Amino acid sequence: MATSLIGQSVRGVGRRRSVGRFTDINVTPMVDVMLVLLIVFMVTAPLLTVGVPVDLPKTQAATMNERDEPLVITVNAAGNIYIQETQVEQSQLAPRLEAITRNKPDSKIYVRGDRTVAYGRIMEVMGLVSAAGYNKVALLAELPQQPASSTRRRR
């Protein structure tokens, strides 16, 4: 049942007919890349929003849900002042705020202060912000963590 190709023409062997061009787009590699990028961004996004590390005091105040990202002024344990993550001298605080907010006195400004910083230092910073004409100034704090034993009801 074997056939021999000796003496026969091999024309057409190994050739393909071209019926038309393949015009479909293979999206599988693109989807794979997009999923990898999504995972990378999901992992790195929380790491980018850390800012200046401070140990905020704990309080029972209600949490605020804001849609707009407010301007955050931080006073770290050494008493240095930061706008977002950029260190600013005390004398340059008001001009920098005006430049960032484009002279909008109704901009929301939050002041974060390390728990070890003297209360007077935080009030100095809030006084400078108020003197610059900003009325919506608030302090930030963390909610205290409740121990597991206090959340259970005793019978």
N, C-alpha and C positions, 0 to 999 in steps of 0.2 A: 503494500500500500504506500510505499514511499515513491515520491516522484523525483525525478532528476531535473535539475535546472541546467544541465550542460547543453550548450548549443541553443538555449532559448534566450530570448531577449529579456533583460531584467528591467526593462523600461516600466516605470510605474511602481516598482517595488520600493517601499519606503517613502513614497510621495503622498502627500495629503491634498485633498482638494480644498481649495479655499472657497467656502460657500459664501461667507460674508465676514465682516469684522465682528469681533467680540466686543460689544459696547456696554456691557454691564460693569458696574463698579463694585469691587469687592470691599464691603464696609467692615468686615470682621477685624482686620488689623487696626482700622481707625477706632473702632469701639474698644478694642483691647487697650490701645494707647490712652484713650479718654478715661477708661476706668482706672488705669494706673495713676494718671494725673489727678483724678478725683480723690483717690486714696491718699496720695502724697499731700494734697492741699488740706484734706481733712485732718491729717496728722500734724502738719506744720502750722496751721492757722491758730490754734490755741497757744502755741509757743510764741507767736509774734505779738500777741496782745498783752504780754506780761508787763512791760513798761519798767518803771523804776521799782525795785523791790522794797516794800515797806510792810511793817507789821501793823495792820490796822486794828484799832480797838474793836471790841465786840459790843453789840447793842441789840435790844429787842425791837427796834424800830421796823416799821413795815418796809418791804422792798419796793423800789420804784421801777416801773416798766416804761422805758423811754424808747421812742422810735429813732430819734436823731442821736447821733453820737455826740455827747457833750465834750467840752474842753475840760481837761483834767489838769489841775495844778497839784504837784506832789511836793511834800516837805519830808525828806528822808531823815533817818536817825541823826545824821550829822548836822541837820538844819539847813541843808542846801535846797534850793527851790528849783523845780523842774516844771516846764510846760510840756505836757505829754511826756516825751523822753529826753528833751533837750534842756540842759542846765542853763539857768538864767540868773543873772545877778539881781539883787533886790531892787536896785535903781532902774533896771531895764524891764521890770515886770509889766508895768502899765503900758509903756510904748509897744512892747511885744504883743500884749493882749489886743491892743487897738489894731495893730497890723494884722493879726490873725483873724480877728472877728470882723474886720473891715468897718470899725466904728459902730457896731450894732450893740447897743447897751442891753438889749433883751436876750442876748446869748446866754445859754445855760453854762455855768462854770461850777465844777466840782472841785473841792479841796480835799486831798488825801493827806493825812499826816500820820507818821509813825507813832505808835503808842508811847515811845520813850521821849518824844519831843515835848518840850515844855508847852503848855497851853498858850502861853503868851506869844510864842513864836507863830503858832497857827493863827492866832488873832491878828498878829501883825500882817501876815499874808492876806487874810480876809479883809483887813482894813485897807490895804493897798488896792485890792480888787474893787472894793466898794468905792473908794476915793476916785478910781478911774471911771466910775459911772455905771458899773455893772450891778444890777439889782437882784438877779437870779443866781445867787451864790449858795451852795449847799455843801455840807460836810459828808464824806463817805465813811462808812464803817462796815464791819463784817457781822453777820449774824452769828451768835454763839452756837457751838455744837452742843446739842443736848445729849447727855449720856444715855445709853440704851436702857438703863434701869429706871430712869425717870419717865420714859415714854410708856412703860408697861403699867397697866392698872393692877392694883392689888385687890384681891377679893377677900 
